[in-house]
Amino acid sequence: MPDPLEDLTEKQKAFCREYIFDWNGGRAYSKAYGTSGLTSRVNASKLLTNTNIQQYIKSIQNNLEENAVIAPP
C-alpha cells in the first residue's frame, strides 16, 4: 500500500496531528491553517473525505495504540 505521507502537505499533516487530540476538525484546521469560523469547519470537512488524510489519521492512531502502555484492568 502506498505511503499516505508522500502526497500530503505539511499543513495537511499538521491538521491530522491536531485532529486526533479531540476529533474536532474545525479546531484542527484553524490551528494548522490559521483560519477560523465557517472556513475552518467547511475545509476540515473536505479534508476528512480525502483518502490519504484518512489513512494518515489511522496511521497516527495505530502508532498511539502501539506506543501506549496501558495496563489491563
Secondary structure, DSSP 8 states (H G I E B T S, - for coil): ---GGGG--HHHHHHHHHHHHH--HHHHHHHHHS--HHHHHHHHHHHTT-HHHHHHHHHHHHHHHHH------
